[in-house]
Amino acid sequence: MKVLAAAVLLLSVTSCTITCTLEAKAGITVLVVDSLSGGTISAESVTVVAREGTFRDSVQVPRSLTDTPVLLAIERAGNYRVEVSADGYRPWALEPVQVTEDECHVRPMALTARLQPL
């Protein structure tokens, strides 16, 4: 009886199929805020960089979009150093930021960079 139950369980597990979506997911999402107000920063632009070894993904965000999260490391798992810089603010960095993946996509890491005014 135990052999039959094990065979049925094995058959059930091996017949499972995984359906992946076609969307591309960001491994890292960074929201940049002013550490004092908690709101949008007042810099003309913000630069956000994710680095892993020789890989570098960067986005420069204009002032009009600084309240929008920045998307980095699209469908790329790894251990990153994330850096944020903006005029009038102290640089911000965090490491390691570990992005893992499953059978289909990366598992996103959501960060909030709280920049301190100079």
N, C-alpha and C positions, 0 to 999 in steps of 0.2 A: 504494500500500500504506500509506504514512504517513497519507493522508487517511482511509482506512478505519479504521486503528488509533485515530486521533484521534476519529473519530465514535463508535466503540465506547466509548472512554474517557469521552467526554462523556455518552453515554447512561447509562453505569454511574453516573456521579456525580450526574446529575439525577434518577435513579430512587431514590436513597437517601432513606429517611424517618427522621425522628428521633422517637423515642417518649419523651415526658417523663413523669415520675412526678407524682402529685398531692400529694406531700409539700411542706411549706413549710420551707425551709432557713434557718438563721440565718446571716447574713453575718459575724457576729462572735461568737465564743465566748470567754468570759473565765473562767479559773480563778484565784481569789484565794487566795494563800497567805502565811504569815508568812515574811519573808525570812531570819530566823534559824533557825527549825526546819524550814522547808519544809512544815509541816503547816497544818492549819486555823487561821485566825486566831481570837482570843478576843473579838472585838467583839460587842456585842449585835446589831448589824445592819451590813450592808455596802451601800453605794449604788454602782451601776455605771451610767455614762452614756456614750452614744455620740452625738456631735454632728456634723452636717454642715450648714453654713449655718444655716437656720432650723429644720431638722429636729432633733429631740431624742428619743432613745429611752432610757428609764431603767428600772432595776429595783432595788428595795430588797429585799435578801435577809435574812431573819431568821437569827439565830445557828444555829438547828437545821438550816439548809440551806447554811451557808457552805462546805461541802465539795463542793457541786454547781456545775458550770460554769453561768455566766450566759449566756443567749442574747439577742442584740440584732440589730437591723437585719435583721429577717426578710424575706427575698427583696428586699433593697434594696441595690443596688450603690452605691458612692460612696467618697469619701475622708473618713475620720472622725477625730475626736479622741476617744479613749477615756479616761475618768477614773474612778478608783475612790477612794472615801473610806470610812473606818471609824473609830469612836471609838478613841483610843489608838494610832493609826497615822498616819504621814505620808501625805498625799495622793499618789496615783500617777497619771501620765498618759502617754499615748503618742500621737504623731501624726507623719505621717499613717498611718493604717491603711487601706490600699487594698483594697476589696472589689470584685472583678470578677464578671462573669457570663458564662455560656455561653448556648446556645439555650434552655435550660430553667430553670436555677436560678443563684443566686449561687454563687461559689466561696468557701467559708467560710475565714475567718482565725481561727486558734486562738491566743489569747494567754494568758500566765500573768502576772498582776500580783503581784509580790513586794513586799508592804507591809512597811515598816520601822517597828518599834515606836518610840514617842516616848521 
